[in-house]
């Protein structure tokens, strides 16, 4: 009689909390690199609507290409070939793409495709599962507690968005509020995005992003402490009327307006320990300049999975060396972009920025503004 039934378990079990771009990218990459048992948990049922402009920056497209997934989204994307940047003076600067461009893929499709790709690699996904607590023993985190059960694991990866309730991050947070909606058959540009830096948004912006089939999503981002954020719906209506009114005339609104909080950062903080890892928005990896997090979510998920594949052992967990490499890689790749984004927001919200807004966006130095916008959006080779 075989003794295999009593043989010790050798495959590590990894739980990923959250099936968005960060969690699915981690699960997919780890399943490709190892034989680990990967369990992906999400409180929602997929496909699900996600409040997001759904823009995939040139950097996000590069990550998808590295993951060999770019072609999966090619048939279902809107393309942004240029950007109309509108400053406080309401004069426009048109920034043309440098060949890379950007895509818009609705999150309802994007996230669903990513998690399905992970499942095709052997990842088990459980939907409508809400994680309410973590399990701990003498080694540290050893699993999660859901509404219905306790699930043990050798490693828990938190990809449950911002701010993660399971993080013990103590740094002061910079909160951002977002509100947006969708419209069909508009007069807004079909292949150009609009980003409007209205002074009431305190350095942040309103946007219009073209999706497929004539749909456009329009929204705004604003610091949660801003005075205008206290009346967010009224502000949004005013922004719609002033910046997008003609483009939305006679257009059909699809569904209701939706909102979502975010947390932006310029530093890499708590990323976990031997038995837990934070990725994506759960690690506050969101640009202060654009409040874009998709590319950083996927990048951190892929990077963390590759390091876990090389530096994780069931007995000792995610090694100290692996943790250091993870943090160092994020600092090298992301912090310069975050600092550039924060600097851009400060300029746009400064008294000087408002006073010379007409010159920046409509005068002889608009080449400088074009380059700044392009840098914040992540395309180095674009031209004005």
C-alpha positions, -999 to +999 in steps of 0.1 A: +000+000+000+013+034-010+024+059+018+017+089-004-014+098+016+007+104+047+035+121+028+043+157+040+029+185+019+056+200-002+036+225-024+034+259-008-001+274-006-005+311-014-036+331-009-041+363-029-067+387-015-082+407-044-084+397-080-078+431-096-048+439-118-023+434-090-037+402-076-044+385-109-010+395-122+007+380-092-014+349-093-008+344-130+030+350-128+035+327-098+015+299-114+037+302-144+069+301-124+062+275-097+040+246-088+025+265-058-011+261-049-025+296-056-060+306-043-074+339-056-101+354-034-124+384-043-154+398-025-171+406-059-185+384-086-167+388-120-171+405-144-178+435-122-178+472-128-149+492-114-147+529-110-117+539-131-109+559-162-096+525-175-066+541-193-036+518-200-005+540-202+024+532-224+040+517-193+010+495-187+011+482-223+048+474-218+040+453-187+012+435-206+036+428-234+061+413-210+033+391-196+025+380-231-010+393-228-011+424-249-027+408-279-055+395-256-068+431-254-060+442-289-096+435-302-113+453-273-097+487-267-101+523-275-069+541-285-056+574-273-034+589-300-032+623-286-041+644-255-058+678-252-044+693-221-064+722-207-050+745-180-066+770-156-068+795-184-089+770-204-066+773-233-056+739-249-023+723-257-025+693-280+001+666-272+005+641-300+016+605-293+051+594-301+041+560-315+032+541-283+000+558-276-023+546-248-053+523-247-086+524-229-100+490-219-131+491-195-121+476-162-151+453-163-134+435-192-098+441-183-099+427-148-121+397-158-097+388-186-067+389-163-082+367-136-094+342-163-059+340-176-047+332-141-073+305-138-062+290-171-028+286-155-042+265-127-051+293-102-082+286-082-105+316-079-133+320-054-158+349-059-181+365-034-156+357-006-150+386+018-119+383+039-125+399+073-093+391+092-059+373+091-049+342+109-016+343+128+006+319+147+042+319+161+055+323+125+033+353+117+004+354+092-007+319+084-040+324+065-072+344+064-106+344+079-136+349+057-172+354+066-177+317+063-144+299+071-108+300+080-082+292+053-046+284+061-017+293+038+020+296+038+019+331+023-008+357+020-006+384-006-028+415-001-040+431-033-073+444-019-070+480-029-064+513-011-064+517+017-059+480+027-076+473+060-049+446+067-019+470+065-002+484+096+012+513+075+016+543+098+027+570+074+003+599+069-020+592+039-029+615+010-064+606+000-079+613-034-116+612-043-129+602-078-163+605-094-171+595-130-197+584-154-201+570-189-218+585-220-227+571-254-228+589-288-210+621-276-193+648-296-161+644-277-129+633-295-128+596-304-090+591-304-079+619-281-082+622-243-090+655-226-074+664-193-085+697-177-067+712-148-095+732-132-082+753-102-110+740-080-094+705-082-063+718-064-037+705-088-057+675-101-078+672-132-110+662-149-108+638-179-125+624-209-112+590-222-126+574-253-136+537-250-148+514-278-181+516-297-185+554-292-185+552-254-166+579-234-159+579-197-157+613-180-146+620-144-125+640-120-100+635-092-096+658-063-079+657-029-103+645-002-094+675+020-102+701-007-131+724+000-148+716-033-147+678-024-174+684+002-200+689-025-186+664-050-217+658-071-224+695-075-188+701-084-189+673-110-220+686-126-204+721-128-172+706-143-193+686-169-211+718-179-181+740-182-155+716-197-175+690-215-209+705-220-209+708-258-193+674-262-220+658-241-250+676-256-276+651-266-254+622-255-269+592-237-257+587-201-250+550-193-259+541-157-252+563-127-222+583-116-198+563-094-171+572-070-140+556-056-113+566-030-075+563-037-043+569-018-013+583-035+023+582-024+059+593-032+076+568-010+076+530-008+065+520+027+053+488+043+055+459+018+050+430+043+073+405+059+081+367+057+045+356+055+026+385+039+032+408+009+014+440-002+011+448-039-007+474-060-030+499-043-028+479-011+009+491-010-002+526-020+014+523-054-006+551-071+009+581-090+003+615-073+003+631-107-025+611-125-039+589-097-031+560-121-025+527-105-031+500-131+005+499-145+020+499-110-004+473-098+006+449-125+043+457-123+043+451-085+023+419-089+047+405-115+078+415-096+066+401-063+057+368-079+090+364-096+108+371-063+086+348-044+094+321-069+131+325-062+131+335-025+103+317-008+105+285+013+077+270+032+097+267+064+111+302+065+088+322+043+097+351+020+134+356+027+148+389+039+169+391+007+137+387-014+120+414+006+149+438+002+150+431-036+112+438-039+114+471-021+146+482-039+131+474-073+099+494-066+119+523-053+141+523-084+112+520-109+084+539-093+096+566-069+111+589-097+077+588-114+058+595-082+081+624-074+076+639-109+039+635-105+038+652-071+059+681-084+035+685-113+005+687-090+022+713-068+029+735-098-006+732-111-020+741-077+004+769-069-004+806-071+023+810-097+009+782-117-026+797-117-013+832-125+008+821-155-016+794-166-023+811-198+013+813-207+020+777-197-008+763-218-013+788-245+018+809-248+053+805-261+064+780-234+037+755-241+064+731-253+076+729-217+040+721-206+036+695-233+068+677-221+057+679-185+023+664-193+039+636-214+064+628-186+036+625-160+015+603-183+045+580-189+054+584-225+089+597-230+090+598-268+058+619-274+060+652-292+039+684-290 
